[in-house]
Amino acid sequence: MFDLDLAIRSVPYVLQGLGYTLLIAFVSMGIGLVLGLFIGLARSSSSLFLSLPARLYISFIRGVPILVMLFLLYQGLPAIGIQFNAVTAALIGFTLNVAGYTAEINRSAIASIDRGQWEASRTLGFTYWQTLSRIIIPQGSLVATPPLFNVFLDLVKASSLAAMITVPELMQMAKIVGGREYDYFTMYVLLAFIYWGLCTILTIPQNYFEKRFSVYKQAT
C-alpha cells in the first residue's frame, strides 16, 4: 500500500538528489549537442573519411543501451587502468549518448534547408562556416527544436540509470529510503510524481520556443 505519510516525510531527502539529476541532464545535453552538430556535419559529408566514422559512431550509440555504456565506463575501464568516479562516468556516458542522437537530428535539420541558400551564400562570398553559422543553423533550429527538447526530456528521465553506478541522484536517494523503510513501492510512486513534475516544468521553455518559432515561420 502507498504510505502517504512516508512519501511526504521523504520528499526533502529524495530531492537532495535533484542537483545531480539536473547536472547530468544540462551538462550532457549542452556538450552532447555541440558534439552532435559536428558529428552530424561529418555524417552528411561527401568525404568517406568523415562520413564513415560518423555513421559507425551513430550506429554504435543507437545499438548499445546507455546502461551498458555506464557500466563500461565505471566498472569496465578500470580493468585497463582508466578510472572515473561515478559522476564523471555518468556525464561522459550520457554526453556520448546524446551526441549520437542529436547528430541525426542536426543532420536532418540542416538537410531540410534548400541547397539554393548554400549557393546564394557562395555567390555573396560567404565561407562554409559563415554560411553554416549565420544562415543554415538559425533556420535549421526551427526544425530541430522540438525533437531536441524531446531528447532532453528523455535524458532527464534516463538519468535515473546513473543510480546503478551509485550517483546520488533522485533514483538513488529514493532507493536508499525504500531500503531503509522496507517500502520501495511508496518511494517509486513518489519518484514517478517528482519526475512528472520536473518534466512538466521543463516543457515550459519548449512551448515558448515553439510558439516563437511558429510566429517567425509565419512572418517569413
N, C-alpha and C positions, 0 to 999 in steps of 0.2 A: 504494500500500500504506500501511496505517496504521503510522506510526512511533511506537511506544510511548515510546521514549526522548525524542523531541522533545516529545511530549504531556506527559510528566512534568516536563521542564525548563521548559515553557511555562506550567504552571499558576499559579505565583506572579505572572507578568506579566499573564496574562489576568485573574486575579482582582482586579487593580488597578482594573478597570472595574466591579466589583461594587457599589461605593458609588454610582456614578451610576445603575446599574440599579435599586437599591433606592430611591434618591432619587426617580427618576421614578415608580416604582410606588406608593410610600407617599404622596407629596405629591399626585400626580394623583388617586389613589383617595380620599384624605381630602377634598380640596377638591371633587372631582367628585361625591362622594356628597352633600355638603351642597347643591351647586347642583342636583343631580338631584332632591333632595327638593322643592325649591321649584318646579322645572320640572314635576315630576310633579303637584304640587298645582295648578299653573296648568293643566296638561293636563286634569285632571278637573274643572275649574271650569265652572260653568254660564255664565259670562261669556265671550262670544266674544272680547272684548278681551284676556282672559288665555289662553284655550284655543287660539286660532288661532296666535299666535306660538310657543307651546309645541309645537304639532303640527308647525309648519314647521321648528322647530329640530330636533326628534327625527327628522323625515324627512330633513333635510339630513345629520345625523350618520350615520344609517343608510345613506345613499346615497353618501357620499363616503369613499373609502379614507383611512385615517389617514396613509398615506404622502403622499398629495396634500396633506392639511392641513399636514403638516410642511414640505413644500416651499413652500407658500403663505406660511406664517409666516416661514420662514427666508430664502427667496430671492425670494418674490413681493412681500411688503410693502415691502422697501427701495425698490422702484420708485416708491412713493408717499410715501417719506420716513419710513417706520416700520421700525426695525431692531431685532432682538433677537439676542442671542448664541445659540449653538446649544442650550445647556442650557435657557435661558428659553423658546425656541421649542418645545422638546420638552415642557416642563412645561405650557405653555399648550395645545399641541395635544392631548396625552393627557388633560388635565383636561377640555377641552371634549368630547372623545370619550366619556370615562367618564360625564360628566354626562348625555349623551343616552341612554345605555343604562341607567344606574341610574334615570333618570326613569321609564321604563316599569316597571321592577321595583318601585320605590316606589309608583307609582300602583296597580299590581295588588295589592300587599300591603295598601295602605290600603283599597282597594275590597273586599278579602276580609273585612273586619271588618263584622259585622252593623250595619245602619243603626240598629237599636234602641239601640245603645250611644251613638250621637250624640244620639238623642232623650232617653235617660235622663240624659245629661250636661247637656243644656239644662235639663231639669227640676230638676236639682240646682244650677243656677245657674252652671255652668262656661261660660267663654268658649270661642270656637272654638279658640284657641291652647292653652288649658288642656286641653281635651278631646283635642286632637291630641297634645300632648307627654306627657300623663300617662296616657292611656288607649289611644288608637289606635296611636301609633307603637310603644309597647312590645309590643303584641300583633302588629302588622304585622311587627315584627322577626323573629318566629318563622317567618313565611312568606318574608321577603326574604333571610334569612341565606345559605341555600345558593346561590341564583343570584348574590348579590353576591360571594361568595367565588369563584365561577367567573369573574366579570368581573375580579376582582383577579388571578387566575392568568393569565387571557388577557392582562391588562395587563403582567404581568411578562415574558411571552414576547414580546409586541408591542413592548416597549421596545427590542428589538434593532433595530427600524427606525430608532431615533434615530441609529444608526451612519451612516445615509445623509446626515445633516446634520452629521456629524463629532463627535457627542457621544462622548467616550471611555468608553463603557460596555463590557460584556462582548464584544459582537459586534465593535465597533471594534478592541478590543485583540487579538482573535483574528485579525482581518483583517490587522492590522499584522504579526503574527508569520508568518501564512501568506504574505504578500507577501515578507517578508524571507528566509524559508526555502524559498520556492517549493513549499510543501506546504499548500495550502488544505484538502485532504481530511482530513488529520490534525487540523487545528485545528477544522474544523467538527464532526468526530466528538467531539472533546474538549468543544466548546461544547455539543453535544447532551446529554452526560452532566452537565455543570455545570448547565444549565437543568433537567434532570430532577431532579437532587438538590435544587436550590433550590426547585422547585415541590413536591417531596415534603415538604420541611421546612415549607413554608408551609401545607400541608394539615393539619398537626397542630392548629393552633387551630381550623380549620374543623370537624374531627371532634369536638373538645372542645365547642364551642358547640352543635353539632347534638345531641350527647348530652344536654347540659344542657337545651336547649330541649325535647327529647323527654320528659325527666323532668317538665318544667314542664307540658307538654301533658297528660300522663297524670294529673298531680295536679289539673289544672283540669277 
